[in-house]
Amino acid sequence: MQILEYEKLDKNEKKKALLRPAIKAQDEILKSCKELINDVKTRGDEALIEQAFNFDKVKIKKLKISKQELDEASKRVDKELKEAIKTAYKNIYTFHKAQSFKPIKMQTMKGVSCELVSRPIESVGLYIPGGLAPLLSTTLMLAIPAKIAKCKRIVLASPAKIDDSILFCAKLCKVDEIYQMGGAGAIAALAYGTQSIAKVDKIFGPGNAYVTAAKAMVNAQGAAAIDMQAGPSEVLVIADEEAKVSFVASDLLSQAEHGTDSQVMLLCLSKSYANALVKELSFQLEKLPRKEIAKKALEHSKIIVVKDLKEAVSLSNEYAPEHLIIQTKSPRKLLKDVKHAGSVFLGEYSPESMGDYASGTNHVLPTYALTKTHSSLNLADFYKKMTVQELSEDGFKKLAKTVEILAAAEHLHAHKEAVSLRLKSLQ
């Protein structure tokens, strides 16, 4: 990791210090995604089965996982893992259930009633990445709020062959349909439908650059809404001199092992702490099965030495991280000044891993500085809200003149007439 002393940098260098690695080969990815999406739109199921063989090296005869297959996969899951999943399920369910929307009904003036009510999104598609790290936890993070929201149809897609633990989570969450399909093709199937798969209204879930690009494409074409545009994973740690170097190093590595395009950042208070951290990283890195992935992520990651914690929070807000870990003597004191972060972890016993799996918060988070405008995934994402208004005759009379004047000012005669006609009928 590169060590930078912030106060010694010029204006341009300070700006570069907080840059994320560029997303490479974007044009190639977009071209490939467009071809894969069009292939699914044209050939449907046949294209998905072919893509499963080409990309996942798995021969499948059908896309949908049957109830029998689901039951058999669930039986194969280790008992200890099942219990861990159930504990995580309980915490995630409890936290998301508490987010339930309370309808608003009020009178803005006598006789004028306004309401805000919510309705679940009827059909949702949950994309669960597979590959080297089958994200069973993402199944819980997406399916639990979808179920709490009472979405009528919950569809799960994950690359073939779907890991047994993912299938167990899907069964636990009572997902309605499960399909073994991955990448841009899966996103296309969820957005447009195929011979055997009905389209969904909104697609949720993280994925690689191809999945991210495909989600953007189907959303732009109006085929399906999406949860958010998620880029490479990232974490920023703020540490003071009392923060345990081994803890901080482990937090940085836990994010670095996600992928070669992940970025980890440390804001600390001295060069000596930074040097100790680099030494500890090297020590812990050698023990990791995914050390080659983590090494590449560390190549574009940085340690920035700042003058004080106030400057650390200021730089964190500028960077706007997906995950923010505050390992200081009094972490909660800094929370009030945090403006932009997907999820915040306070204190030495709140590693990011807790939020990733089982504390109860959602781990589907905005990245690439989108935390300045976007929220972490929550129950509200599975609803849409609508307003209701009801005016009594007396309320209508009181408000009529105001609306007539406003409509006339906008030169919208029909709007004015809709009120004027009613007023005349009451005379």
C-alpha positions as CSV (number, residue, x, y, z in Angstrom):
1,M,0.0,0.0,0.0
2,Q,1.2,3.5,-0.8
3,I,1.7,5.8,2.2
4,L,0.9,9.5,1.6
5,E,1.4,12.4,4.1
6,Y,-1.6,14.6,3.3
7,E,-0.1,17.9,4.5
8,K,2.9,17.5,2.1
9,L,0.8,17.0,-1.0
10,D,0.0,19.8,-3.4
11,K,-3.6,20.5,-4.5
12,N,-3.5,18.2,-7.4
13,E,-1.8,15.4,-5.5
14,K,-4.5,15.7,-2.7
15,K,-7.2,15.3,-5.3
16,K,-5.4,12.2,-6.8
17,A,-5.1,10.7,-3.3
18,L,-8.8,10.1,-3.1
19,L,-9.3,8.8,-6.6
20,R,-10.7,5.3,-7.1
21,P,-9.1,2.9,-9.7
22,A,-10.6,3.4,-13.2
23,I,-13.1,0.8,-14.3
24,K,-11.2,-0.8,-17.2
25,A,-12.3,-1.9,-20.6
26,Q,-15.7,-0.3,-20.2
27,D,-16.4,-0.2,-24.0
28,E,-15.6,-3.9,-24.3
29,I,-17.8,-4.8,-21.4
30,L,-20.7,-2.7,-22.8
31,K,-20.4,-4.3,-26.2
32,S,-20.3,-7.8,-24.8
33,C,-23.2,-7.1,-22.5
34,K,-25.3,-5.8,-25.4
35,E,-24.6,-9.0,-27.4
36,L,-25.5,-11.3,-24.4
37,I,-28.7,-9.4,-23.6
38,N,-29.8,-9.5,-27.3
39,D,-29.0,-13.2,-27.4
40,V,-31.3,-13.8,-24.5
41,K,-34.0,-11.6,-25.9
42,T,-33.8,-13.5,-29.2
43,R,-33.3,-17.1,-28.1
44,G,-34.4,-17.1,-24.4
45,D,-33.9,-20.3,-22.5
46,E,-31.6,-21.8,-25.1
47,A,-29.2,-18.8,-24.9
48,L,-29.1,-19.0,-21.1
49,I,-28.3,-22.7,-21.1
50,E,-25.6,-22.1,-23.7
51,Q,-24.2,-19.2,-21.6
52,A,-24.1,-21.4,-18.5
53,F,-21.8,-23.8,-20.4
54,N,-19.6,-21.1,-22.0
55,F,-19.1,-19.0,-18.8
56,D,-19.7,-21.4,-15.9
57,K,-18.6,-24.6,-17.6
58,V,-21.7,-26.4,-16.4
59,K,-24.1,-28.4,-18.6
60,I,-27.7,-27.9,-17.6
61,K,-30.9,-29.2,-19.2
62,K,-33.2,-26.8,-17.4
63,L,-33.0,-23.5,-15.7
64,K,-35.5,-23.8,-12.9
65,I,-34.5,-25.5,-9.6
66,S,-37.3,-27.9,-8.6
67,K,-38.7,-28.2,-5.1
68,Q,-37.0,-31.7,-4.9
69,E,-33.6,-30.2,-5.8
70,L,-34.1,-27.5,-3.3
71,D,-34.9,-30.0,-0.5
72,E,-32.0,-32.2,-1.4
73,A,-29.5,-29.3,-1.5
74,S,-30.8,-28.1,1.9
75,K,-30.1,-31.5,3.4
76,R,-26.5,-31.4,2.3
77,V,-25.8,-28.2,4.1
78,D,-23.7,-28.7,7.3
79,K,-25.7,-28.4,10.5
80,E,-23.4,-25.8,12.0
81,L,-23.7,-23.6,8.9
82,K,-27.5,-23.9,9.0
83,E,-27.5,-22.7,12.6
84,A,-25.2,-19.7,11.7
85,I,-27.5,-18.9,8.8
86,K,-30.6,-19.0,11.0
87,T,-29.0,-16.6,13.6
88,A,-28.1,-14.2,10.7
89,Y,-31.7,-14.6,9.4
90,K,-33.2,-13.6,12.7
91,N,-31.0,-10.5,13.1
92,I,-31.6,-9.3,9.5
93,Y,-35.3,-10.0,9.8
94,T,-35.6,-8.1,13.1
95,F,-33.8,-5.0,11.8
96,H,-35.6,-4.8,8.5
97,K,-39.0,-5.5,10.1
98,A,-38.5,-2.5,12.3
99,Q,-38.2,-0.4,9.1
100,S,-41.9,-1.0,8.2
101,F,-43.5,2.1,6.8
102,K,-46.2,3.9,8.8
103,P,-48.8,5.5,6.6
104,I,-49.4,9.2,6.9
105,K,-52.8,10.8,6.9
106,M,-53.5,14.4,7.8
107,Q,-55.5,17.5,7.0
108,T,-53.4,20.2,5.3
109,M,-56.4,22.5,5.9
110,K,-59.9,21.9,7.0
111,G,-61.7,19.6,4.6
112,V,-58.5,18.8,2.6
113,S,-57.2,15.3,3.5
114,C,-53.8,14.1,2.2
115,E,-52.3,10.6,2.7
116,L,-49.0,8.8,1.9
117,V,-49.5,5.0,1.5
118,S,-47.2,2.2,0.3
119,R,-47.6,-0.9,-1.8
120,P,-45.1,-3.7,-2.3
121,I,-43.4,-4.0,-5.7
122,E,-45.2,-7.0,-7.1
123,S,-42.4,-8.9,-8.8
124,V,-38.7,-8.7,-7.9
125,G,-35.6,-10.4,-9.2
126,L,-32.7,-11.1,-6.8
127,Y,-29.3,-11.7,-8.4
128,I,-26.8,-13.6,-6.2
129,P,-23.2,-13.8,-7.5
130,G,-21.6,-17.3,-7.6
131,G,-18.1,-18.2,-8.6
132,L,-15.2,-18.5,-6.1
133,A,-17.3,-16.9,-3.4
134,P,-20.9,-18.0,-3.4
135,L,-22.6,-15.1,-1.6
136,L,-25.2,-16.9,0.6
137,S,-25.3,-13.8,2.8
138,T,-26.6,-11.7,-0.2
139,T,-29.5,-14.2,-0.5
140,L,-30.6,-13.3,3.1
141,M,-30.0,-9.5,2.5
142,L,-32.3,-9.4,-0.5
143,A,-34.9,-12.1,0.1
144,I,-35.7,-11.2,3.7
145,P,-36.8,-7.6,3.1
146,A,-38.6,-8.7,-0.1
147,K,-40.6,-11.2,2.0
148,I,-41.3,-8.6,4.8
149,A,-42.6,-6.2,2.1
150,K,-44.9,-9.0,0.8
151,C,-43.7,-8.8,-2.8
152,K,-46.1,-11.1,-4.6
153,R,-43.3,-12.9,-6.6
154,I,-39.7,-13.3,-5.6
155,V,-37.3,-14.7,-8.2
156,L,-33.7,-15.7,-7.5
157,A,-31.0,-16.0,-10.1
158,S,-27.5,-17.3,-9.5
159,P,-24.9,-18.9,-11.8
160,A,-25.0,-22.6,-12.3
161,K,-24.2,-24.8,-10.4
162,I,-25.9,-23.0,-7.5
163,D,-24.2,-23.6,-4.2
164,D,-26.2,-25.6,-1.7
165,S,-25.9,-22.9,1.0
166,I,-27.5,-20.3,-1.3
167,L,-30.4,-22.8,-2.0
168,F,-30.8,-23.4,1.7
169,C,-31.1,-19.6,2.3
170,A,-33.6,-19.3,-0.5
171,K,-35.7,-22.1,1.0
172,L,-35.5,-20.5,4.5
173,C,-36.7,-17.2,3.0
174,K,-39.4,-18.9,1.0
175,V,-38.3,-17.6,-2.4
176,D,-40.9,-18.4,-5.1
177,E,-38.7,-19.3,-8.1
178,I,-35.0,-20.1,-8.4
179,Y,-33.1,-20.2,-11.7
180,Q,-29.5,-21.3,-12.4
181,M,-28.3,-18.5,-14.7
182,G,-25.7,-15.8,-14.3
183,G,-24.1,-12.7,-15.6
184,A,-25.6,-10.3,-18.1
185,G,-27.8,-13.1,-19.5
186,A,-29.5,-13.6,-16.2
187,I,-30.2,-9.8,-15.9
188,A,-31.7,-9.9,-19.4
189,A,-33.9,-12.9,-18.5
190,L,-35.2,-11.1,-15.4
191,A,-35.8,-7.9,-17.2
192,Y,-37.3,-9.2,-20.5
193,G,-38.5,-12.7,-19.6
194,T,-38.0,-15.9,-21.6
195,Q,-40.1,-18.9,-22.6
196,S,-40.0,-20.2,-19.0
197,I,-39.2,-17.1,-17.0
198,A,-41.7,-14.3,-16.5
199,K,-40.1,-10.8,-16.3
200,V,-39.8,-8.9,-13.0
201,D,-40.5,-5.3,-12.2
202,K,-37.2,-4.6,-10.3
203,I,-33.8,-6.2,-10.1
204,F,-31.7,-6.3,-7.0
205,G,-28.2,-7.5,-6.2
206,P,-24.5,-7.0,-6.7
207,G,-22.3,-8.5,-9.4
208,N,-19.2,-8.1,-11.5
209,A,-18.7,-5.4,-14.2
210,Y,-20.9,-7.3,-16.7
211,V,-23.8,-7.6,-14.2
212,T,-23.5,-4.0,-13.3
213,A,-23.4,-2.9,-17.0
214,A,-26.3,-5.2,-17.8
215,K,-28.4,-3.7,-15.0
216,A,-27.7,-0.2,-16.3
217,M,-28.7,-1.2,-19.8
218,V,-32.1,-2.8,-19.0
219,N,-32.9,0.1,-16.7
220,A,-32.1,2.6,-19.4
221,Q,-34.3,0.7,-21.8
222,G,-37.2,0.8,-19.3
223,A,-37.4,-3.0,-19.1
224,A,-36.9,-3.1,-15.3
225,A,-36.0,-0.9,-12.4
226,I,-32.8,-1.6,-10.4
227,D,-31.7,-1.1,-6.8
228,M,-28.5,0.8,-7.5
229,Q,-25.4,1.0,-9.7
230,A,-22.8,-0.9,-7.6
231,G,-19.1,-0.7,-8.5
232,P,-16.1,-2.4,-7.0
233,S,-16.1,-3.0,-3.2
234,E,-14.4,-0.5,-0.9
235,V,-13.6,0.3,2.7
236,L,-12.2,3.3,4.5
237,V,-10.8,3.0,8.0
238,I,-10.2,5.9,10.3
239,A,-7.7,4.9,13.1
240,D,-6.1,6.7,15.9
241,E,-2.9,5.8,17.7
242,E,-4.7,3.5,20.1
243,A,-6.3,1.3,17.3
244,K,-4.9,-2.2,17.3
245,V,-2.8,-2.5,14.2
246,S,-3.7,-6.2,13.8
247,F,-7.5,-5.4,13.8
248,V,-7.1,-2.6,11.3
249,A,-5.0,-4.8,9.0
250,S,-7.6,-7.5,9.1
251,D,-10.4,-5.1,8.2
252,L,-8.5,-3.8,5.2
253,L,-7.7,-7.4,4.0
254,S,-11.3,-8.6,4.5
255,Q,-12.3,-6.0,1.9
256,A,-9.2,-6.5,-0.4
257,E,-10.0,-10.2,-0.8
258,H,-13.3,-9.4,-2.5
259,G,-11.7,-8.7,-5.9
260,T,-8.7,-7.3,-7.6
261,D,-10.6,-4.1,-8.3
262,S,-11.5,-3.5,-4.7
263,Q,-10.0,-0.5,-2.9
264,V,-9.1,-0.1,0.8
265,M,-8.1,3.1,2.4
266,L,-6.7,4.0,5.8
267,L,-6.6,7.4,7.4
268,C,-4.2,7.4,10.4
269,L,-2.4,10.0,12.5
270,S,1.3,9.2,12.1
271,K,3.9,7.8,9.7
272,S,5.0,5.3,12.3
273,Y,1.5,3.9,12.6
274,A,1.3,3.6,8.8
275,N,4.6,1.7,8.6
276,A,3.5,-0.7,11.4
277,L,0.3,-1.3,9.5
278,V,2.1,-2.1,6.2
279,K,4.3,-4.6,8.1
280,E,1.2,-6.2,9.7
281,L,-0.6,-6.4,6.3
282,S,2.4,-8.4,4.9
283,F,2.3,-10.8,7.8
284,Q,-1.5,-11.4,7.6
285,L,-1.6,-11.5,3.8
286,E,0.6,-14.6,3.6
287,K,-2.0,-16.6,5.5
288,L,-4.9,-15.8,3.1
289,P,-6.0,-18.4,0.5
290,R,-7.1,-15.4,-1.7
291,K,-3.8,-13.5,-1.1
292,E,-3.1,-13.0,-4.9
293,I,-6.5,-11.2,-5.2
294,A,-5.9,-9.1,-2.1
295,K,-2.3,-8.2,-3.2
296,K,-3.6,-6.7,-6.5
297,A,-6.3,-4.8,-4.6
298,L,-3.6,-3.4,-2.3
299,E,-1.7,-2.1,-5.3
300,H,-4.2,0.7,-5.8
301,S,-5.0,1.2,-2.1
302,K,-3.6,3.9,0.1
303,I,-2.7,4.9,3.6
304,I,-3.1,8.6,4.1
305,V,-1.5,10.3,7.2
306,V,-3.6,13.2,8.4
307,K,-3.0,15.8,11.0
308,D,-6.0,15.0,13.2
309,L,-9.3,13.1,13.3
310,K,-11.3,16.1,12.1
311,E,-9.3,16.1,8.9
312,A,-9.8,12.3,8.7
313,V,-13.6,12.7,8.8
314,S,-13.5,15.5,6.3
315,L,-11.5,13.3,3.8
316,S,-13.8,10.4,4.4
317,N,-16.8,12.5,3.5
318,E,-15.0,13.6,0.4
319,Y,-14.2,10.0,-0.6
320,A,-17.7,8.9,0.5
321,P,-16.9,5.2,1.1
322,E,-19.2,2.1,0.8
323,H,-18.0,0.9,4.2
324,L,-16.6,3.3,6.9
325,I,-14.9,1.8,10.0
326,I,-14.0,4.1,12.8
327,Q,-11.4,2.6,15.2
328,T,-10.7,5.4,17.6
329,K,-10.9,5.9,21.4
330,S,-14.3,7.6,21.1
331,P,-15.8,6.5,17.7
332,R,-19.3,7.7,18.4
333,K,-18.2,11.2,18.9
334,L,-17.1,11.3,15.2
335,L,-20.4,9.8,13.9
336,K,-22.3,13.2,14.0
337,D,-19.9,14.6,11.4
338,V,-20.1,11.6,9.0
339,K,-22.1,12.8,6.0
340,H,-21.5,10.2,3.4
341,A,-21.1,6.4,4.0
342,G,-23.0,3.3,3.0
343,S,-22.6,1.6,6.4
344,V,-20.6,2.7,9.4
345,F,-18.8,0.4,11.9
346,L,-18.0,2.0,15.3
347,G,-15.2,0.6,17.6
348,E,-12.7,-2.1,17.6
349,Y,-15.3,-4.9,18.0
350,S,-17.4,-3.9,15.0
351,P,-15.5,-5.2,12.0
352,E,-17.1,-4.9,8.6
353,S,-17.6,-8.7,8.6
354,M,-20.4,-8.3,11.2
355,G,-22.5,-6.2,8.9
356,D,-21.6,-8.3,5.9
357,Y,-23.2,-11.4,7.5
358,A,-25.2,-11.2,10.7
359,S,-25.5,-7.9,12.7
360,G,-28.8,-7.2,11.0
361,T,-27.9,-4.3,8.7
362,N,-27.9,-4.7,4.9
363,H,-24.7,-5.3,3.1
364,V,-25.9,-4.2,-0.4
365,L,-24.5,-0.7,-0.5
366,P,-23.8,2.1,-2.9
367,T,-20.1,2.4,-4.0
368,Y,-17.9,4.7,-6.1
369,A,-19.0,7.8,-4.1
370,L,-22.7,7.2,-4.7
371,T,-23.2,7.3,-0.9
372,K,-23.4,11.1,-1.4
373,T,-26.8,10.6,-3.0
374,H,-27.9,7.0,-2.4
375,S,-28.8,5.0,0.7
376,S,-27.9,1.5,1.8
377,L,-30.5,-1.1,0.7
378,N,-33.4,-1.1,3.1
379,L,-37.1,-2.2,3.3
380,A,-38.3,0.9,1.5
381,D,-36.6,-0.3,-1.7
382,F,-39.1,-3.1,-2.0
383,Y,-42.1,-0.7,-1.8
384,K,-43.3,2.2,-3.9
385,K,-45.3,5.0,-2.3
386,M,-48.3,6.8,-3.5
387,T,-50.3,9.8,-2.4
388,V,-54.0,10.0,-1.8
389,Q,-56.1,13.2,-1.5
390,E,-59.8,13.6,-0.6
391,L,-61.6,16.9,-0.4
392,S,-64.9,17.6,1.2
393,E,-67.3,20.0,-0.4
394,D,-66.3,22.7,2.1
395,G,-62.6,22.0,1.6
396,F,-63.0,22.2,-2.1
397,K,-64.7,25.6,-1.9
398,K,-61.9,26.9,0.4
399,L,-59.1,25.8,-1.9
400,A,-60.8,26.4,-5.3
401,K,-59.8,30.1,-5.8
402,T,-56.2,29.4,-5.0
403,V,-56.0,26.6,-7.7
404,E,-57.9,28.7,-10.3
405,I,-55.3,31.5,-9.9
406,L,-52.3,29.1,-10.0
407,A,-53.7,27.3,-13.1
408,A,-54.4,30.6,-14.9
409,A,-50.8,31.7,-14.1
410,E,-49.5,28.6,-15.8
411,H,-51.8,29.1,-18.8
412,L,-53.4,25.7,-18.3
413,H,-57.1,26.5,-18.9
414,A,-58.4,23.0,-18.6
415,H,-56.9,22.7,-15.1
416,K,-58.7,25.9,-14.1
417,E,-61.9,24.8,-15.8
418,A,-62.0,21.5,-13.8
419,V,-62.3,23.6,-10.7
420,S,-64.5,26.3,-12.1
421,L,-67.1,23.8,-13.4
422,R,-67.4,22.3,-10.0
423,L,-67.7,25.7,-8.3
424,K,-70.6,26.6,-10.7
425,S,-72.4,23.4,-9.9
426,L,-72.3,24.2,-6.2
427,Q,-74.0,27.7,-6.7
